[in-house]
Amino acid sequence: MFHARLFATDPKYRDKMFKPCKEDRPLTVQFAANDPEYLLEAAKLVQDHCDAIDINCGCPQAIAKRGNYGAYLLEQPDLIVSLVEKIHSSPEIRVPITVKIRCLPSEQETLDLV
């Protein structure tokens, strides 16, 4: 899981964290994100080196809470929708997009989110 803002804006972070090789394929790159613009920029940087991009809306760790991403986005469905819409609707992104989520308290809430 990469932090989308850091990945999009910090070449040192990107170079240190992402070193794909042909043996990694098929490869899905997962981003923690809470800003659609940074997510799109990060996705553009990896799409030629992966087979899919995943938006992490399932990480329950404390760092995700502090950063307002992962499972803590489940409390902000409009933000999740904006992340998905931005990246999915971009003609620049040519790989499939997936979203990792956790089940919400009720089955109906989970289905409504999906």
C-alpha positions as CSV (number, residue, x, y, z in Angstrom):
1,M,0.0,0.0,0.0
2,F,1.4,3.3,-1.1
3,H,0.3,6.8,0.2
4,A,-1.1,8.4,-3.0
5,R,-0.1,12.0,-2.1
6,L,3.5,11.1,-1.3
7,F,3.7,8.8,-4.4
8,A,2.4,11.6,-6.6
9,T,4.5,14.4,-5.2
10,D,7.7,12.9,-3.8
11,P,10.1,11.3,-6.3
12,K,12.4,10.0,-3.5
13,Y,9.4,8.2,-1.9
14,R,8.3,6.8,-5.2
15,D,11.8,5.6,-6.1
16,K,12.4,4.0,-2.7
17,M,9.0,2.3,-2.5
18,F,8.2,1.2,-6.0
19,K,10.6,-1.1,-7.8
20,P,8.5,-3.4,-10.0
21,C,10.0,-6.1,-12.2
22,K,8.6,-8.4,-14.8
23,E,8.5,-11.3,-12.3
24,D,6.0,-9.3,-10.2
25,R,3.3,-9.6,-12.9
26,P,0.4,-9.8,-12.6
27,L,0.6,-6.8,-10.2
28,T,-2.0,-4.7,-8.5
29,V,-0.8,-1.5,-7.0
30,Q,-2.7,-0.3,-3.9
31,F,-3.1,3.3,-2.8
32,A,-4.2,4.8,0.5
33,A,-5.9,8.1,-0.6
34,N,-8.3,10.7,0.5
35,D,-7.8,13.2,-2.4
36,P,-9.0,12.4,-5.9
37,E,-6.4,14.6,-7.6
38,Y,-3.4,13.0,-5.9
39,L,-4.9,9.5,-6.5
40,L,-5.2,10.2,-10.2
41,E,-1.6,11.5,-10.4
42,A,-0.3,8.5,-8.5
43,A,-2.3,6.1,-10.7
44,K,-0.8,7.7,-13.9
45,L,2.7,7.0,-12.6
46,V,2.1,3.3,-12.0
47,Q,-0.3,2.2,-14.7
48,D,2.4,1.3,-17.2
49,H,4.0,-1.0,-14.6
50,C,0.9,-2.8,-13.2
51,D,-2.2,-4.7,-14.2
52,A,-4.7,-3.0,-11.9
53,I,-4.9,-0.3,-9.3
54,D,-6.7,-0.7,-5.9
55,I,-8.0,2.0,-3.7
56,N,-7.6,0.9,-0.1
57,C,-10.8,1.5,1.9
58,G,-10.2,-1.4,4.2
59,C,-7.1,-0.7,6.3
60,P,-8.1,-0.6,10.0
61,Q,-4.7,0.5,11.4
62,A,-4.2,3.6,13.6
63,I,-2.1,5.3,10.9
64,A,-5.0,5.1,8.5
65,K,-7.2,6.8,11.1
66,R,-4.7,9.5,11.6
67,G,-4.3,10.0,7.8
68,N,-8.0,9.7,7.0
69,Y,-7.8,6.8,4.6
70,G,-8.3,3.1,4.6
71,A,-11.3,1.7,6.5
72,Y,-11.9,5.2,8.0
73,L,-13.2,6.3,4.6
74,L,-16.1,4.0,5.0
75,E,-17.6,6.7,7.2
76,Q,-17.4,9.1,4.3
77,P,-19.1,7.4,1.3
78,D,-19.1,10.6,-0.7
79,L,-15.4,10.8,-0.5
80,I,-15.0,7.2,-1.6
81,V,-17.3,7.9,-4.6
82,S,-15.3,10.9,-5.5
83,L,-12.1,8.9,-5.5
84,V,-13.5,6.1,-7.6
85,E,-15.2,8.5,-10.1
86,K,-12.1,10.6,-10.6
87,I,-9.8,7.7,-11.4
88,H,-12.4,5.6,-13.2
89,S,-13.6,8.4,-15.5
90,S,-10.2,9.5,-16.5
91,P,-9.4,8.6,-20.1
92,E,-5.7,8.5,-19.0
93,I,-6.1,5.4,-16.8
94,R,-6.1,2.3,-18.9
95,V,-6.0,-0.4,-16.2
96,P,-8.8,-1.8,-14.1
97,I,-9.7,-0.1,-10.8
98,T,-10.7,-2.0,-7.7
99,V,-11.7,-0.9,-4.2
100,K,-10.9,-2.9,-1.0
101,I,-13.6,-2.4,1.6
102,R,-14.7,-4.0,4.8
103,C,-18.2,-5.0,5.5
104,L,-20.3,-2.4,7.2
105,P,-22.5,-3.1,10.3
106,S,-25.3,-4.3,8.1
107,E,-25.5,-6.1,4.8
108,Q,-27.7,-3.4,3.4
109,E,-25.2,-0.7,4.3
110,T,-22.5,-2.6,2.6
111,L,-24.6,-3.1,-0.5
112,D,-25.6,0.5,-0.6
113,L,-21.9,1.6,-0.5
114,V,-21.0,-0.8,-3.3
